[in-house]
Amino acid sequence: MRSLVPMLFMFALAGAAPESPPPGGWPIIARPVPMDAEHPDRDRVGALHWLGGWVLSSRDPRFGGISALTLDDRGRFLAIGDTGGVFRFRMARGRPAESSIATLPAGPGKTDGKNDRDAESMAFDPVSGSVWIGFEEHNAIWRYDRAMTRAEAHDEPPAMKDWPSNGGPEAMTRLPDGRFVVLAEEEKGPDGSTEGLLFLSDPAVPGGTPIRFGYRAPKGYVATDMAVLPDGRAVVVNRHYTPIDGVSAVLTLIDTRGIRAGAVLEGRELARLAPPITVDNMEALVVTRESGRTVLWIASDDNFNPLQRTLLLKFALDDSIAK
């Protein structure tokens, strides 16, 4: 006869009242991971030098789905989830500090959730503090205030109108001169590329006419995020997934000075992240400077799937490339 003890224990858990969050809400926590669990001493892949990696988690059900990442003007990470989550934290000695979890105050559509808050890309202006977010499903770009408590402007640019609803503005960055680059995930561009747009002014304000160009990702990959280097070049994260191959990512370097109508940009490969290297559905990237080094932070979208992880990986870019 099956013991009743485990069954009674399960009933007790099911009937227990949910635990209330502490003052300030559930924190974001981190667990360290190696770059390569099979080769613990490995600290380099391509042009990247390993500086650390963590699995991020929280008991707040809103946490997850990270699809874009930037650094705010207080030196904290600002991450956006693809169901409208807004996550802030500072990495201090390998631990998240000053973490907070909120939701977007407004966005396209009428409801929260994947369909109307599918945030996939983000750009930030450190001077004004404004944050731009690109949404799939509606192919829209919204601008928010520094505190992410108020929407300031928004548009569904005509140039993005026919982009696939689930393959729209997947990557976005703001160039040092104030222009914006947006890459589609699936929309076809010239000569077998995917389409990119160069906005000469604020893409959340109606009326601008962007320059159309193409970006050719590595074969079998799609662009999922991009971040600009101090000299105006940009690093692009490209993702590959099939049930047979699993997941991998390739980082490429493109020269944004080559953007012009009808041009096709093809990146120089910097690194390829594939097992046994720690990798998941890499969708978010931000570039920082630390002690004279150019640092790449890459985060993954766990799709709110218990079989996936929210990774935050930290690499230094080779000086020969960064300069």
Sequence and secondary structure as in RCSB ss.txt:
>XXXX:A:sequence
MRSLVPMLFMFALAGAAPESPPPGGWPIIARPVPMDAEHPDRDRVGALHWLGGWVLSSRDPRFGGISALTLDDRG
RFLAIGDTGGVFRFRMARGRPAESSIATLPAGPGKTDGKNDRDAESMAFDPVSGSVWIGFEEHNAIWRYDRAMTR
AEAHDEPPAMKDWPSNGGPEAMTRLPDGRFVVLAEEEKGPDGSTEGLLFLSDPAVPGGTPIRFGYRAPKGYVATD
MAVLPDGRAVVVNRHYTPIDGVSAVLTLIDTRGIRAGAVLEGRELARLAPPITVDNMEALVVTRESGRTVLWIAS
DDNFNPLQRTLLLKFALDDSIAK
>XXXX:A:secstr
   HHHHHHHHHHHHS      TT   EEEEE  SBTTSTT  EETTEEEEEEEEEEESSTT   EEEEEE TTS
 EEEEETTSEEEEEEEETTEEEEEEEEE S  SSSSSSTTT  EEEEEE TTT  EEEEETTTTEEEEE TTSSS
EEEEE  GGGTTS TTSSEEEEEE TTS EEEEEEEEE GGG EEEEEESS TTSTT   EEEEEE STT EEEE
EEE TTS EEEEEEEEETTTEEEEEEEEE GGG  TT EEE EEEEEE TTB    EEEEEEEEETTEEEEEEEE
  TT TTS EEEEEEEE HHHH 
